[in-house]
Amino acid sequence: MNHRVVVGMEVHLQLRTKSKMFCRCPVRFGAPPNTLVCPVCLGMPGSLPVPNRDAMILALSAATAMGCTLADETKFDRKNYFYPDLPKGYQISQYDRPLATGGAVEIVAESGVKRVRLRRLHIEEDVGKSLHDDEAGVSRVDFNRAGTPLVEIVSEPDIASPEEARAYLQALRALVQYLGISDGNMQEGNLRCEPNVNLHIDADGRRYETPIVEVKNVNSVRNVERAVRSEVARHLAEFQAKGPAFCEEPRSTRGFDDARDATFVMRGKEAAHDYRYFPEPDIPPIRIGSAWRAEALARVPELPDSRRRRFVAQYGLNDYDAEGICRERETAEYFESVVKAGAAPKPAANWILTELAREANERKATIAGLGVSAPRLAALVGLVESGRVARAAALKELLPRLLRGDADPAALVAELGLAMIEDDALLREAAREAVARNPKAAEDVRSGKEKAYGPLMGAVMRKMQGKANPDSVRRVLKAILEDR
């Protein structure tokens, strides 16, 4: 069926503050359960919330960086619902007068650079955490997280594929990490994502819209893509089975089971009136004055989008490589240090995005945290690009030693005897032997079959133990085959 995927994203980011949103309890991951609580975040009668100024500034800096329109005056509201991990029975959030509206996040999509528009950005407090012990048949609640400041960023439904959903989340995480306002660590719950998915299907000369589904609290960037892809497949299957009647079904909230690679029903989708919003009576409206705006703007560094565009213009990278390099601030800064140390930009980006990225993934570390200094990687890249050492030898012998903190690459090349052989006499001897032992390949080359160089090149490289420059080998072979 001809269809269009329509995805909007709701992303919750935990702000990097020392204390909670409306009280002075510290924010610290991994503390013993229920040790970071007080009457305010436990919702005790008579306790009064006081907004955290630092959280407000961090949220304003995020809104400024994304080009949002900041409110002149904002207010907090009570969002009423019951969960065991919501001690007050309501959440302090924002409804009709959020902190900011509009703005956009740029992503690198298959079609090129794309802007995903934002609808709103607001502040709210987090809830606690339910811990289920299936063996004991009990559930426990840890309220340490209750009251932690969150910023919720709601996009317009501009995302058109599972891959774009992943790219959006990666771009948003990179932005908040650049700003330093959030760790963006999904494993620790610093960032939680809820894609809203439906399809526009053309059938029988009409357009049908399937019911919007919100997938709650997806816990990794990879799973966001998988959850959206799973929902797209489910909607298509449901429409094929039920026809247009499927589009009349109510909206729903689902979870994602990564083991089954499928979503499951949780409950019907709530509407705004279900939460019975009303203004928070204990917090008056807050004016966003020029001093706060200036302070928020001063916190905004060069951001991933502008840095990506600069890397394309200044270093000649393509959008895809520039986006990969700029995804983490440390990696982007490391790349520039490698280039400033003398490496050619494109080969440097290739080494960082392939070999170092693989090592970082295996070690569960950051690329910049692997311990290979920028000057040493620049030296390694230069040795390979100049033809003084084979890439295979650099990968097998040099990079592992650099990761262990050994001597500089040039010294290792001399110590290990990895220098490429450029002696024409030796190359000619090996080339003549290769031609003599592969007469069919030699004849094919002479008759214009360029691919026949392969067996001859391989024979010479084996003779030289991989220490010959392929360009030099081809030059010598060409001269011999042309009887020069």
C-alpha positions as CSV (number, residue, x, y, z in Angstrom):
1,M,0.0,0.0,0.0
2,N,1.1,3.5,-0.7
3,H,1.6,5.1,2.8
4,R,3.4,7.8,4.6
5,V,4.9,7.4,8.1
6,V,4.0,10.3,10.5
7,V,5.9,10.5,13.8
8,G,6.0,13.2,16.5
9,M,8.4,12.8,19.4
10,E,8.0,13.6,23.1
11,V,11.4,13.7,24.8
12,H,11.9,14.1,28.6
13,L,15.4,15.3,29.6
14,Q,16.7,15.3,33.2
15,L,18.4,18.6,33.8
16,R,21.8,18.6,35.3
17,T,21.2,20.4,38.5
18,K,22.5,19.8,42.0
19,S,19.1,19.8,43.6
20,K,15.5,18.9,42.7
21,M,13.0,21.2,41.0
22,F,11.0,22.4,43.9
23,C,13.1,21.5,47.0
24,R,16.7,21.3,48.1
25,C,17.1,17.5,48.0
26,P,20.2,16.5,46.1
27,V,20.0,14.8,42.7
28,R,22.3,11.8,42.6
29,F,22.0,8.6,40.6
30,G,22.5,5.3,42.4
31,A,21.9,6.5,46.0
32,P,20.2,4.0,48.4
33,P,16.4,4.0,48.0
34,N,14.4,6.8,49.6
35,T,17.5,8.6,51.0
36,L,17.1,11.7,48.9
37,V,13.7,12.8,50.0
38,C,11.9,15.5,52.0
39,P,8.4,16.7,52.9
40,V,8.2,18.7,49.6
41,C,9.1,16.0,47.1
42,L,7.0,13.5,49.1
43,G,4.0,15.7,49.0
44,M,3.5,16.1,52.7
45,P,0.6,18.4,53.8
46,G,1.8,22.0,54.4
47,S,5.0,21.7,52.4
48,L,5.5,24.4,49.7
49,P,7.4,24.1,46.4
50,V,10.0,26.7,45.4
51,P,11.2,26.7,41.7
52,N,14.8,25.9,41.1
53,R,16.4,28.9,39.4
54,D,19.3,26.9,37.9
55,A,16.8,24.5,36.3
56,M,14.9,27.4,34.7
57,I,18.2,28.8,33.2
58,L,19.2,25.4,31.8
59,A,15.8,25.0,30.2
60,L,16.0,28.5,28.8
61,S,19.4,27.8,27.3
62,A,18.0,24.7,25.6
63,A,15.1,26.7,24.2
64,T,17.5,29.4,23.0
65,A,19.8,26.9,21.3
66,M,16.8,25.4,19.4
67,G,15.5,28.8,18.2
68,C,12.4,28.6,20.3
69,T,10.3,31.7,21.2
70,L,10.6,32.3,24.9
71,A,7.5,33.2,26.9
72,D,7.4,36.6,28.5
73,E,5.6,35.0,31.4
74,T,5.2,31.4,32.2
75,K,3.3,29.4,34.9
76,F,3.2,26.0,36.5
77,D,0.1,23.8,36.6
78,R,-1.0,20.7,38.5
79,K,-1.5,17.6,36.3
80,N,-3.7,15.3,38.2
81,Y,-3.3,11.5,38.0
82,F,-2.5,8.6,40.3
83,Y,0.4,6.2,40.1
84,P,2.1,4.5,43.0
85,D,5.4,6.4,42.3
86,L,3.7,9.8,42.2
87,P,3.4,10.6,46.0
88,K,1.4,13.8,45.7
89,G,-1.3,12.4,43.5
90,Y,-0.4,15.1,41.0
91,Q,2.6,16.3,39.0
92,I,3.7,19.9,38.8
93,S,4.1,20.6,35.1
94,Q,3.1,23.3,32.6
95,Y,0.0,23.3,30.4
96,D,-1.3,26.4,28.6
97,R,1.7,28.8,29.2
98,P,4.9,26.7,28.6
99,L,8.4,28.1,28.9
100,A,8.9,28.2,25.1
101,T,7.2,27.4,21.8
102,G,8.4,26.8,18.2
103,G,12.0,26.2,17.2
104,A,13.5,23.3,15.3
105,V,16.2,20.6,15.4
106,E,18.2,19.7,12.3
107,I,18.8,16.1,11.4
108,V,20.8,14.4,8.6
109,A,18.1,12.3,6.8
110,E,18.4,10.1,3.7
111,S,17.3,13.0,1.6
112,G,19.8,15.4,3.2
113,V,19.6,17.9,6.0
114,K,16.1,18.2,7.4
115,R,14.5,20.5,10.0
116,V,12.1,18.9,12.5
117,R,9.9,21.7,13.9
118,L,9.2,21.9,17.6
119,R,5.8,22.6,19.2
120,R,6.7,23.4,22.7
121,L,9.3,23.1,25.5
122,H,8.2,23.0,29.2
123,I,9.5,22.1,32.6
124,E,8.0,19.6,35.0
125,E,9.1,17.4,37.9
126,D,9.9,13.7,37.6
127,V,8.1,10.9,39.4
128,G,9.6,8.1,41.5
129,K,10.5,4.6,40.4
130,S,8.6,1.4,40.8
131,L,10.7,-1.7,41.5
132,H,8.9,-5.0,40.8
133,D,10.0,-8.2,42.4
134,D,8.2,-11.0,40.6
135,E,9.7,-13.8,42.7
136,A,8.5,-12.2,45.9
137,G,5.3,-11.0,44.4
138,V,5.8,-7.5,45.7
139,S,6.5,-4.0,44.3
140,R,8.5,-1.3,46.0
141,V,8.8,2.4,45.3
142,D,12.0,4.5,45.4
143,F,11.1,8.2,45.7
144,N,14.7,9.5,45.2
145,R,13.9,10.5,41.6
146,A,10.6,12.2,42.5
147,G,10.9,15.9,42.0
148,T,14.0,15.8,39.7
149,P,13.7,18.6,37.2
150,L,12.8,17.6,33.6
151,V,12.4,19.5,30.4
152,E,9.9,18.0,28.0
153,I,10.4,18.8,24.3
154,V,7.5,18.0,22.0
155,S,8.1,18.0,18.2
156,E,5.7,18.5,15.4
157,P,4.9,15.3,13.4
158,D,7.6,16.0,10.9
159,I,9.5,12.7,11.3
160,A,8.8,10.4,8.3
161,S,10.7,7.1,9.0
162,P,12.1,5.0,11.7
163,E,15.6,6.1,10.6
164,E,14.6,9.8,11.0
165,A,13.2,9.0,14.5
166,R,16.6,7.7,15.5
167,A,18.5,10.6,13.8
168,Y,16.2,13.1,15.7
169,L,16.9,11.6,19.1
170,Q,20.7,11.5,18.3
171,A,20.6,15.1,17.3
172,L,18.7,16.2,20.3
173,R,20.9,14.2,22.7
174,A,24.0,15.8,21.0
175,L,22.6,19.2,21.5
176,V,21.9,18.9,25.2
177,Q,25.3,17.3,25.8
178,Y,27.0,20.2,24.0
179,L,25.0,22.6,26.1
180,G,26.0,20.7,29.3
181,I,22.4,20.8,30.5
182,S,21.8,17.0,30.7
183,D,23.9,13.8,30.5
184,G,21.5,12.4,28.0
185,N,22.2,8.9,29.4
186,M,19.2,6.7,28.5
187,Q,20.5,3.8,30.6
188,E,20.2,6.0,33.7
189,G,16.9,7.5,32.7
190,N,18.4,11.0,32.0
191,L,16.6,10.9,28.6
192,R,13.3,9.2,27.9
193,C,11.6,9.1,24.6
194,E,7.9,8.6,23.6
195,P,7.3,8.4,19.8
196,N,3.8,9.1,18.6
197,V,3.2,7.0,15.4
198,N,0.5,6.7,12.8
199,L,0.2,6.2,9.0
200,H,-1.5,8.1,6.2
201,I,-2.6,5.4,3.8
202,D,-3.9,5.9,0.2
203,A,-6.4,3.2,-0.7
204,D,-9.6,3.1,-2.8
205,G,-8.9,6.6,-4.1
206,R,-9.1,8.0,-0.5
207,R,-6.6,8.9,2.2
208,Y,-7.0,7.1,5.6
209,E,-5.2,8.0,8.8
210,T,-4.6,5.2,11.3
211,P,-5.0,5.9,15.0
212,I,-2.1,7.6,16.7
213,V,-0.2,5.4,19.1
214,E,2.2,6.7,21.8
215,V,5.0,4.2,22.6
216,K,6.0,5.0,26.2
217,N,9.5,5.3,27.7
218,V,11.6,3.7,25.0
219,N,15.0,3.2,26.6
220,S,17.7,3.5,23.9
221,V,18.3,5.3,20.6
222,R,18.3,1.9,18.7
223,N,15.0,0.9,20.3
224,V,13.4,4.1,19.2
225,E,14.0,3.1,15.6
226,R,12.9,-0.4,16.3
227,A,9.7,0.6,18.1
228,V,8.7,2.9,15.2
229,R,9.4,0.3,12.6
230,S,7.4,-2.2,14.6
231,E,4.4,0.1,14.8
232,V,4.6,0.9,11.1
233,A,4.5,-2.9,10.3
234,R,1.6,-3.4,12.8
235,H,-0.5,-0.5,11.4
236,L,-0.1,-1.8,7.8
237,A,-1.0,-5.4,8.9
238,E,-4.1,-4.1,10.9
239,F,-5.2,-2.0,8.0
240,Q,-4.9,-4.9,5.6
241,A,-6.9,-7.1,8.0
242,K,-9.6,-4.7,9.1
243,G,-9.7,-2.1,6.3
244,P,-10.8,1.5,7.0
245,A,-12.5,0.3,10.2
246,F,-9.1,0.2,11.8
247,C,-8.8,4.0,11.4
248,E,-11.9,4.4,13.7
249,E,-10.2,2.7,16.7
250,P,-9.3,4.9,19.6
251,R,-5.8,6.2,20.3
252,S,-3.7,4.0,22.6
253,T,-0.6,3.9,24.7
254,R,1.8,1.0,24.1
255,G,5.1,-0.3,25.5
256,F,8.0,-1.7,23.6
257,D,9.3,-5.3,24.3
258,D,12.8,-5.3,22.8
259,A,13.1,-9.1,23.2
260,R,10.1,-9.6,21.0
261,D,10.8,-6.6,18.8
262,A,7.1,-5.6,19.2
263,T,4.9,-3.2,21.0
264,F,2.1,-4.2,23.5
265,V,-1.0,-2.5,24.7
266,M,-0.8,-0.6,28.0
267,R,-3.9,1.5,28.1
268,G,-6.1,3.9,26.2
269,K,-4.5,7.3,25.4
270,E,-5.4,10.0,27.8
271,A,-6.6,13.4,26.6
272,A,-5.8,16.8,28.3
273,H,-9.2,16.9,30.1
274,D,-8.4,13.5,31.8
275,Y,-5.6,15.3,33.8
276,R,-7.8,18.1,35.1
277,Y,-5.1,20.7,34.8
278,F,-5.4,23.8,36.9
279,P,-2.8,26.5,37.9
280,E,-0.4,25.5,40.7
281,P,-1.7,27.6,43.5
282,D,1.6,27.7,45.5
283,I,3.7,29.1,42.6
284,P,2.9,32.5,41.1
285,P,3.5,33.2,37.4
286,I,7.2,33.8,36.5
287,R,8.4,36.6,34.3
288,I,11.2,35.7,31.9
289,G,13.2,39.0,32.0
290,S,16.2,40.2,30.0
291,A,18.7,39.1,32.7
292,W,17.6,35.5,32.5
293,R,17.5,35.6,28.7
294,A,21.1,37.0,28.6
295,E,22.3,34.4,31.1
296,A,20.7,31.6,29.0
297,L,22.2,32.9,25.8
298,A,25.7,33.1,27.3
299,R,25.6,29.4,28.1
300,V,25.1,28.5,24.4
301,P,28.4,27.3,22.7
302,E,28.9,26.4,19.0
303,L,26.2,23.7,18.6
304,P,26.2,20.5,16.6
305,D,24.3,21.9,13.6
306,S,26.5,24.9,13.1
307,R,29.7,22.9,13.8
308,R,28.5,20.2,11.3
309,R,28.0,22.9,8.6
310,R,31.4,24.4,9.4
311,F,33.1,21.0,9.2
312,V,31.5,20.5,5.7
313,A,32.7,23.9,4.5
314,Q,36.1,24.1,6.2
315,Y,37.3,20.5,6.1
316,G,35.4,19.1,3.0
317,L,33.6,16.4,5.0
318,N,30.2,15.1,3.7
319,D,27.1,15.7,5.8
320,Y,27.0,12.1,7.0
321,D,30.6,12.1,8.3
322,A,30.3,15.6,9.7
323,E,27.1,14.6,11.6
324,G,28.9,11.5,13.0
325,I,31.9,13.5,14.1
326,C,29.8,16.2,15.7
327,R,27.4,13.9,17.6
328,E,29.5,14.2,20.7
329,R,31.2,17.4,21.7
330,E,34.4,15.6,22.8
331,T,34.7,13.7,19.5
332,A,34.3,16.9,17.5
333,E,37.0,18.7,19.6
334,Y,39.2,15.6,19.3
335,F,38.8,15.6,15.5
336,E,39.8,19.3,15.2
337,S,42.9,18.6,17.4
338,V,43.9,15.7,15.1
339,V,43.6,18.0,12.1
340,K,45.5,20.8,13.8
341,A,48.2,18.3,14.5
342,G,48.7,17.7,10.8
343,A,46.3,15.0,9.7
344,A,44.3,15.4,6.5
345,P,40.6,16.0,7.5
346,K,38.9,13.3,5.5
347,P,41.3,10.4,6.4
348,A,41.2,11.6,10.0
349,A,37.4,11.5,10.1
350,N,37.5,8.0,8.5
351,W,39.8,6.6,11.2
352,I,37.8,8.2,14.0
353,L,34.4,7.0,12.7
354,T,35.5,3.5,11.9
355,E,38.5,2.2,13.8
356,L,38.3,4.3,16.9
357,A,34.5,4.1,17.0
358,R,34.7,0.3,16.9
359,E,37.2,0.3,19.8
360,A,35.2,2.7,21.8
361,N,32.1,0.6,21.3
362,E,33.8,-2.6,22.4
363,R,35.3,-0.9,25.5
364,K,32.1,1.0,26.3
365,A,34.1,4.2,26.3
366,T,34.1,7.5,24.4
367,I,36.3,8.0,21.3
368,A,38.1,10.9,23.1
369,G,38.5,8.7,26.2
370,L,40.5,5.9,24.4
371,G,43.8,7.5,25.3
372,V,45.2,7.9,21.8
373,S,46.5,11.5,21.8
374,A,45.6,13.8,18.8
375,P,49.3,14.1,17.7
376,R,49.8,10.4,17.7
377,L,46.6,9.7,15.6
378,A,47.6,12.5,13.3
379,A,51.0,10.8,12.9
380,L,49.4,7.4,12.2
381,V,47.1,8.9,9.6
382,G,50.0,10.7,8.0
383,L,52.1,7.5,7.7
384,V,49.3,5.7,6.0
385,E,48.3,8.5,3.7
386,S,51.9,9.1,2.6
387,G,52.3,5.5,1.7
388,R,55.1,4.9,4.3
389,V,53.1,2.2,6.0
390,A,50.2,-0.1,4.8
391,R,46.8,0.6,6.3
392,A,46.5,-3.1,7.2
393,A,49.8,-3.0,9.1
394,A,48.7,0.2,10.8
395,L,45.5,-1.5,12.0
396,K,47.1,-4.7,13.1
397,E,50.4,-3.4,14.6
398,L,50.3,0.3,15.3
399,L,46.8,1.1,16.5
400,P,46.7,-1.6,19.3
401,R,50.0,-0.3,20.6
402,L,48.8,3.3,20.6
403,L,45.7,2.2,22.5
404,R,48.1,0.8,25.1
405,G,50.0,4.1,25.3
406,D,53.2,2.9,23.5
407,A,55.7,5.0,21.6
408,D,54.8,7.3,18.7
409,P,53.9,5.7,15.4
410,A,57.1,6.7,13.5
411,A,59.2,5.1,16.2
412,L,57.0,2.0,16.1
413,V,57.3,1.7,12.3
414,A,61.1,1.7,12.6
415,E,61.1,-0.7,15.6
416,L,58.8,-3.2,13.9
417,G,60.1,-3.0,10.4
418,L,56.8,-1.9,9.0
419,A,58.1,0.7,6.5
420,M,56.8,0.2,2.9
421,I,59.3,-1.0,0.3
422,E,59.9,1.6,-2.4
423,D,63.1,0.0,-3.9
424,D,62.3,-0.3,-7.6
425,A,64.7,-3.1,-8.2
426,L,63.1,-5.3,-5.6
427,L,59.6,-4.4,-6.9
428,R,60.6,-5.1,-10.5
429,E,62.0,-8.5,-9.5
430,A,58.8,-9.5,-7.7
431,A,56.7,-8.1,-10.5
432,R,58.6,-10.2,-13.2
433,E,58.1,-13.3,-11.0
434,A,54.3,-12.6,-10.7
435,V,54.0,-12.1,-14.5
436,A,55.9,-15.3,-15.2
437,R,53.7,-17.3,-12.8
438,N,50.4,-15.8,-13.9
439,P,50.6,-15.7,-17.8
440,K,46.8,-15.7,-18.2
441,A,46.4,-12.7,-16.0
442,A,49.3,-10.9,-17.8
443,E,47.8,-11.6,-21.2
444,D,44.3,-10.4,-20.0
445,V,45.9,-7.1,-18.8
446,R,47.6,-6.6,-22.2
447,S,44.3,-7.2,-23.9
448,G,42.7,-4.4,-21.9
449,K,41.1,-6.2,-18.9
450,E,41.9,-4.0,-16.0
451,K,40.5,-6.4,-13.4
452,A,43.2,-8.9,-14.3
453,Y,45.7,-6.7,-12.4
454,G,44.2,-8.2,-9.2
455,P,46.0,-11.6,-9.2
456,L,49.3,-9.9,-10.3
457,M,49.0,-7.2,-7.6
458,G,48.2,-9.9,-5.0
459,A,51.3,-12.0,-6.0
460,V,53.6,-9.0,-5.7
461,M,52.1,-7.9,-2.3
462,R,52.5,-11.5,-0.9
463,K,56.2,-11.5,-2.1
464,M,56.7,-8.1,-0.3
465,Q,54.9,-9.3,2.8
466,G,52.4,-6.5,2.4
467,K,55.0,-3.8,2.7
468,A,54.8,-2.5,-0.9
469,N,52.8,0.6,-1.9
470,P,50.0,-0.6,-4.2
471,D,50.4,2.4,-6.4
472,S,54.1,1.6,-6.9
473,V,53.3,-2.0,-7.5
474,R,50.8,-1.2,-10.2
475,R,53.2,1.3,-11.8
476,V,56.0,-1.3,-12.0
477,L,53.6,-4.0,-13.3
478,K,52.3,-1.6,-16.0
479,A,55.8,-0.9,-17.1
480,I,56.8,-4.5,-17.3
481,L,53.6,-5.5,-19.2
482,E,54.2,-2.7,-21.7
483,D,57.8,-3.8,-22.0
484,R,59.2,-0.5,-20.7
